[in-house]
Amino acid sequence: MTDSSAPGNPSSTAVIVLGAGIVGVSTALALQQRGHAVCLVDRQAPGRATSYGNCGILQREAVRPYAFPRDWQALLRVATGQGNDVHYHLRALPALVPALARYWHASAPARYAGTVAAYSALIRHCLDEHAPWIARAGAQDLVRHDGWLEAYRSEAEFDAAARDATAVAADHALDHALLDRAALHQAEPALRDVLAGAIHWRDPWTVSDPGELVARYAALFERQGGTFCHGDAATLRASGSGWQVSTADGTVEAAQAVIALGPWAADLTTRLGYRLPLFVKRGYHRHYAAEAMPSKPVLDAENGVLLVPMRQGLRVTTGAEFAHRDAPPTPVQSGRAEQIAAQMVRLGAPVEAQPWMGARPCIADMLPVVGRAPRHSGLWFHFGHGHQGLTLGPATARLLAELFDGDATYVDAAPYDPRRFGD
Ligand SMILES: Cc1cc2nc3c(=O)[nH]c(=O)nc-3n(C[C@H](O)[C@H](O)[C@H](O)COP(=O)(O)OP(=O)(O)OC[C@H]3O[C@@H](n4cnc5c(N)ncnc54)[C@H](O)[C@@H]3O)c2cc1C
């Protein structure tokens, strides 16, 4: 792809998209849809990294990104290792302090309210942006439309969460139902009687194999004439008036390049001189051959463990681990998650020898980075989707594609602008 135009479309621009997770594949599809010739580059097959191992929920209800806890009780709970939703590596903290300080700052109530306004404006489009691609990719068999369950063990916690959910649902026009203990066990007989009740978020869709969904989106992209190449994003270099990258199929050149490398984005942006507050929250999962699975994902909210019926078995997933991205896995949360899951269902043997580990790519202000690189012509940033990348990939890809073409954007792009960090 050394020419700068797609055949038959002289105004289109050839683009290299680096990273074939949900965000990169969605970028490739959105740009292709607008007539651009796209080469998608990854060192492995599409959808095999973070986008493989998540909980598979298209979180239409996630109008509020995860804030840094601001009350001392919650902080003390994390600091003293109580609960399973958060774990941290002490030795990783010094390097994390600058990003965590900004995360804390952004989580102050007044600032957070602005973030929720921006985030919810995007989240509300998430299903509409996925829907046509699910259909065209022939991925309907992977997707269910009956939501997920946010469950609580204690009556008091359930009551408080139910009040909050009812208020949020009213503010954001979300469909939800409150299931008490009896209703929950009638709806999900595979669950043991340890849960006091659940919020049934009814809008979200769930994906029984998120990695496969991304692979099918990538196959759609290739069927429609797009190119996928194996290559190392670290080989990206400015070349003439554009960019080039080395791939297994030779050097690819294009006028424009998009960095969509999720948790690895900073490897490249730091080399280019940007200091974006990107950090990771690692997470684990393991599949189990459960005798009977719940019909939809069930979160044990007080323990930060989510049980998800998947094609591979019952996926037991964990909350956030603050650690160096590449530090060896620590089995603390996944070990506890197995015990917690065994209290909730009749858990069978693990499918894999070891838990899977991935890293949520998080930005300190809780919003992804979508837009033109501040100081490099023809370079674009698209990463940092944190806890909701599977949900938001197509929605932010549309935003990026609109910016790319200089069109009016369907949501306000300013909150996602890479220049907001002053680089
Ligand atoms: C346990 C867990 C549960 C989650 N649950 C949900 C959920 O239910 N719903 C939801 O919406 N989100 C969820 N998420 C978050 C979601 O998975 C991520 O936000 C999303 O997958 C990020 O996608 P991405 O494309 O940015 O990154 P990735 O999927 O990691 O893609 C990045 C790509 O870049 C490639 N790459 C990296 N370096 C190089 C290089 N040097 N050269 C070439 N290629 C390279 C990688 O191979 C990879 O394919 C969860 C995450 C975790 C960890």
The ligand as a MOL file (V3000), in Angstrom:
LIG
                    3D

  0  0  0     0  0            999 V3000
M  V30 BEGIN CTAB
M  V30 COUNTS 53 58 0 0 0
M  V30 BEGIN ATOM
M  V30 1 C -10.9650 -8.7550 33.1090 0
M  V30 2 C -11.4830 -7.7090 32.1450 0
M  V30 3 C -12.8530 -7.5840 31.9560 0
M  V30 4 C -13.3510 -6.6120 31.0770 0
M  V30 5 N -14.7010 -6.5810 30.8150 0
M  V30 6 C -15.1880 -5.7150 29.8760 0
M  V30 7 C -16.5590 -5.7300 29.5220 0
M  V30 8 O -17.3520 -6.5430 29.9850 0
M  V30 9 N -17.0030 -4.8140 28.6130 0
M  V30 10 C -16.1610 -3.9110 28.0440 0
M  V30 11 O -16.6210 -3.0860 27.2560 0
M  V30 12 N -14.8290 -3.9090 28.3210 0
M  V30 13 C -14.3280 -4.7860 29.2300 0
M  V30 14 N -13.0030 -4.7840 29.5280 0
M  V30 15 C -12.1300 -3.7680 28.9100 0
M  V30 16 C -11.8070 -4.1240 27.4600 0
M  V30 17 O -11.4110 -5.4680 27.3690 0
M  V30 18 C -10.6850 -3.2180 26.9490 0
M  V30 19 O -11.0180 -1.8570 27.1790 0
M  V30 20 C -10.5030 -3.4000 25.4420 0
M  V30 21 O -10.3150 -4.7580 25.1310 0
M  V30 22 C -9.3050 -2.5970 24.9530 0
M  V30 23 O -9.2280 -2.8270 23.5710 0
M  V30 24 P -7.9970 -2.3110 22.7300 0
M  V30 25 O -8.2590 -2.6360 21.3140 0
M  V30 26 O -7.7180 -0.9010 23.0970 0
M  V30 27 O -6.7560 -3.1450 23.3080 0
M  V30 28 P -6.3130 -4.6480 22.9570 0
M  V30 29 O -7.4710 -5.5410 22.7810 0
M  V30 30 O -5.2870 -5.0340 23.9860 0
M  V30 31 O -5.6320 -4.4970 21.5550 0
M  V30 32 C -4.3320 -3.9300 21.4110 0
M  V30 33 C -3.6600 -4.6690 20.2660 0
M  V30 34 O -2.3700 -4.0980 20.0540 0
M  V30 35 C -1.4960 -5.1580 19.7050 0
M  V30 36 N -0.1200 -4.7360 19.9460 0
M  V30 37 C 0.4370 -4.3270 21.0970 0
M  V30 38 N 1.7360 -4.0070 20.9060 0
M  V30 39 C 1.9990 -4.2330 19.6060 0
M  V30 40 C 3.1560 -4.0850 18.8030 0
M  V30 41 N 4.3300 -3.6420 19.3070 0
M  V30 42 N 3.0740 -4.3950 17.5050 0
M  V30 43 C 1.9160 -4.8370 16.9600 0
M  V30 44 N 0.7880 -5.0040 17.6560 0
M  V30 45 C 0.8290 -4.6960 18.9830 0
M  V30 46 C -1.9250 -6.3010 20.5900 0
M  V30 47 O -1.4760 -7.5470 20.0560 0
M  V30 48 C -3.4350 -6.1460 20.5650 0
M  V30 49 O -4.0470 -6.9360 19.5780 0
M  V30 50 C -12.4660 -5.7280 30.4070 0
M  V30 51 C -11.0770 -5.8740 30.6030 0
M  V30 52 C -10.5940 -6.8460 31.4490 0
M  V30 53 C -9.1030 -6.9900 31.6080 0
M  V30 END ATOM
M  V30 BEGIN BOND
M  V30 1 1 1 2
M  V30 2 1 2 3
M  V30 3 2 2 52
M  V30 4 2 3 4
M  V30 5 1 4 5
M  V30 6 1 4 50
M  V30 7 2 5 6
M  V30 8 1 6 7
M  V30 9 1 6 13
M  V30 10 2 7 8
M  V30 11 1 7 9
M  V30 12 1 9 10
M  V30 13 2 10 11
M  V30 14 1 10 12
M  V30 15 2 12 13
M  V30 16 1 13 14
M  V30 17 1 14 15
M  V30 18 1 14 50
M  V30 19 1 15 16
M  V30 20 1 16 17
M  V30 21 1 16 18
M  V30 22 1 18 19
M  V30 23 1 18 20
M  V30 24 1 20 21
M  V30 25 1 20 22
M  V30 26 1 22 23
M  V30 27 1 23 24
M  V30 28 2 24 25
M  V30 29 1 24 26
M  V30 30 1 24 27
M  V30 31 1 27 28
M  V30 32 2 28 29
M  V30 33 1 28 30
M  V30 34 1 28 31
M  V30 35 1 31 32
M  V30 36 1 32 33
M  V30 37 1 33 34
M  V30 38 1 33 48
M  V30 39 1 34 35
M  V30 40 1 35 36
M  V30 41 1 35 46
M  V30 42 1 36 37
M  V30 43 1 36 45
M  V30 44 2 37 38
M  V30 45 1 38 39
M  V30 46 1 39 40
M  V30 47 2 39 45
M  V30 48 1 40 41
M  V30 49 2 40 42
M  V30 50 1 42 43
M  V30 51 2 43 44
M  V30 52 1 44 45
M  V30 53 1 46 47
M  V30 54 1 46 48
M  V30 55 1 48 49
M  V30 56 2 50 51
M  V30 57 1 51 52
M  V30 58 1 52 53
M  V30 END BOND
M  V30 END CTAB
M  END
